[in-house]
Amino acid sequence: MSLTQTKAPPRPAGSVILVATASSVTALLSLALLTATSGYEWLIPPMAASMALIMGAPKLPLSQPRNVIGGQTVSATVGVAVGALGDSLWLAALAGGLALGAMMLLRMPHSPAAATAVIGVAVPVGWSFVLLAFLAAAVLVLIGVLGNRLNGATYPEYVW
């Protein structure tokens, strides 16, 4: 296969890229503002990955509100629960794996959320982290709805 032949999808139109980028920046800056004004960690790295899915692949099941909000909330819960046992590297790894199982069991897998579980162990966050993960994911989804509508995309495909 030559470099000009590829099975990769075509590049989106420039306007689609611009709106997706602006929506992502808006969502993540919103979380940064909420972090700066509240003193609570709204902006964590997995939220940036979640927004990339919401705007970059809005039709995927991983990008749907059930998966984004539910997956982040379930994973934060798993992370904080496992974190109650300690803050070791081993427990953080365990939490990441257990979070995937919990998300799959509840039919809401969201790959970035497995990292949220790791944060729940590695950083002393406490139970408020679960509410913050829920609220931060909800902010991303709301801005994603607006951004995807501007792009003419149907998002969400389903809510719950």
N, C-alpha and C positions, 0 to 999 in steps of 0.2 A: 504494500500500500504506500503510495507516495504521500508527501506532505500535503498536497492539495486535496487528496481524498481522505475523508474522515467520516467516522460514524457519529461524531459529536453533533449535537443539534446546532442549527444555525444561530448566529449571533443575533440577539434581539435588536430591534430598531434603536437608534440613538435616543429617541424620546423616551422609550421604555426604560433604557438604562439610566437616563437622567432622573426620571421620576422614582425609580426603584432606589437609586442612590440617595436622592433628596429625602425620601421617606425614611430610609434607614438612618440617615444622619439625624433627622428630626426625632425619631423614636429614641435613639441612643442618647442624644443630647437632652431629651426630656428626662430620661432615667438619671443622667448625670446631674441635672438640675435638682431633681427630687433627692438624690443622694446628698448634694451639697447643702440643700436647705433643711433637710430632715435629720441628717447625721446617721441615717440608716443606709445600708448597702443595697440600693436599687439596681445599680449598674454593676453586674458581674459578667465575666467573659462569656458564659453560656448564653446570656441574653443577646449578645451580638450575633452569635451563631443562629439563634432562633430567628432573629430579624432577617438574616441572610436567607433562611428558608422561606419565611413569609413573603418576602419581596422577590426572591430569586427563583422560587419554585412553588408558586401559590396553589398549584393543583395537587401537589403531593399530599398523601395522608399525613405525613410528618409535619406539614405546615398548617394543618387545620386547627381551629381554636381548641377543640377537644384535646388534641395532642399537645399543642403548645402550652396552654394554660394547665390542663390536667397533668401532663408529663412533668412540667416544672414543679407543680405543687406536690405531686406524689414523690418526686425525687428529692425535693427539699425535705419532705417528711422523713423519708428513709435516711437521708444524710444526717439529720439532727438526731434521729433515734439511734442510729449506729454511733454517732458522735458522743452520745451519752455514755458509751462504754470506754471512751478515751479518744485521743487525737493522733493515733499512730498512722503511719503510712499504710500499714496492712489493713487497718479498719477503713481508711479512705478508699482503698481498692475494693474492699468488700462492699462498701456502700454503693460504689459505682455499678458493680455487677448486680447487686440486689435491686437497685433502682430499675435496671432494665427488666428484670423479672417482674417487678411490681407493675411497671408500665404495660408490659405485654399482657399480664393477667387482667388488667383493667381496660385493655384495648385502647391504649393511648400512648404508644411509643413515640418518643421525640428524642432523637439522639443527643442534641445538646444538653438535655436535662440530666443525662447520666453524669455529666461534669458538675452539675449543681449539687448532686448527692455527695460528690467528692469534697466540694467546698463546705458542705454541711458538717463534715468531719474535720477537715484540715484547718478550718478557721473557727474560732469560738464564736458562733453566731446565736445560738439559742433558738427557742421556738418561734420568736418573731420572724425568723428567716423564712418560715413556711408562708406566712401571710405576705411578706415582701416578694417572695417568688411568684405567688399568685397574682398580686397586684402589678408587678413589673411585666409579667407575661400578658396580662390583660391590656396594659398600655400598648405593648407591641402589637397585639392583635387589632386594637382599635385604630392605630395609625396605619397598620397594614391594610385594613378594610378601605380606608380612605385612599391610600396610595395605589392599591390595586384597582380601585374603581377609576381613578384618574388614568390608569394605564389600559382601561377597558377590559380588565381581567375579572372573571367571576371569582370573587373571594369573599367569604369562604364558600367552599363547595358544600360543606355541612358545618353545623355548629357543634352539635353534640351527637 
